[in-house]
């Protein structure tokens, strides 16, 4: 069971983290911004694609390919074809470059390709001629840049769409959270929850201590009998002893020893253990292999949850617990448990329990929404933003 002490610690942690949460991005704002970015990236991509379509996609790609081929030829032959060096390289260059820039008169940048060809159409070439050819090609570079812009815009669009989908998912989860917060607006956060918390904490602490004392002093046989009875008690969730361990405790004289003593015996050497038990091998087989089970036994199954259950359920749970707890705890602990039962039947109980439930479930920013009555407004704002994000995702789908 979750204990009241644990609930208190968690509440302290939540309160300590509240300031950190305030600084975190708001899923509502994040989703709105993600939708706006997606719309911008989509519009930019459409603008670039429209320009390419107006020019003719095939013509743009052909001009870009011609530009790249021309530069490859220039780069490949510049060193060998200049001056009076390698005549064969010069001849190959002239032929390959002429073929590279050979385009129709109606091609994009046809004048640029013709000017580049003219710049190197000489009997003797210099580095200046290659520079002039590159300069003449510059207008055609516009189409390489245009295709590059398109590819970059596609990447940006895809990234923005992925981010918008993730933001929508986070926002949808936040909408659910806010709806839950709004549903808790009925809680009276000014209620004196300590009136309920303090007796629950006191009982839980006492019953843990009582069980520890019982565990350390009672025989293993009595401890297992208690666990069997606890297992038959509603609302009490205990792990019953493994069969081989339970059989050993029931059948061997060592079962009259407390469980911590049996664990101590399991660490003895065989020669030392023979002085304490009749069958050292049986003890090792039954106890040593179940050390983890024995060490984990505690009074936690006897504690009350925090926040506690509804009044009728809690009262019934305590009715079932009292006979069991009376076997291991003192009268004061049992009296505290009865006091919690009486409180569960009090007319004020549900108001206190609801306040405790809400305080435990919500962090400080969400509690502030309940206190100020702003939860419903936040739900509507988040729902509107979610509708916008979904609309933008639908409208920008490709």
Number of C-alpha atoms within 10 A of each C-alpha: 14 14 21 25 18 13 19 16 11 14 18 14 12 18 15 13 13 15 13 10 14 11 8 8 9 14 20 24 14 18 26 22 15 23 28 17 19 26 21 15 22 23 15 18 20 15 14 18 19 13 12 19 13 10 13 13 15 11 17 23 17 17 24 22 17 23 25 18 17 25 16 13 17 20 12 13 18 18 14 15 24 19 14 12 12 12 14 11 17 21 12 14 20 20 11 17 21 20 14 20 23 16 18 10 10 9 14 21 25 19 18 21 28 18 19 25 23 15 19 23 15 11 10 14 17 16 14 12 19 21 16 17 24 22 14 20 26 15 17 22 19 16 23 20 12 18 18 12 16 19 14 13 21 19 14 19 22 16 15 21 23 15 18 26 19 14 23 26 15 17 24 19 13 19 22 14 15 22 18 15 22 20 14 20 19 14 20 19 18 9 15 13 19 12 13 20 21 14 18 25 23 15 25 24 18 20 27 19 16 19 21 15 13 19 22 15 16 17 21 24 23 20 22 21 16 16 20 15 14 23 16 11 16 13 19 21 15 19 14 17 19 11 10 13 20 18 14 18 26 17 10 15 14 22 23 16 17 19 27 18 16 23 18 12 22 21 12 14 10 14 9 12 19 14 9 13 16 13 14 19 14 14 23 19 14 19 24 18 13 16 15 10 13 19 11 9 18 17 22 19 20 24 23 26 20 22 24 21 17 14 19 11 13 20 20 14 18 23 15 16 22 17 13 19 23 14 13 23 19 13 11 11 21 23 14 18 26 19 14 24 19 14 20 25 15 11 10 11 19 17 17 25 24 22 22 24 18 22 20 18 18 19 20 18 14 19 20 13 18 23 15 9 14 14 23 17 13 18 21 14 13 24 20 13 23 24 12 17 25 14 12 19 19 10 11 15 8 7
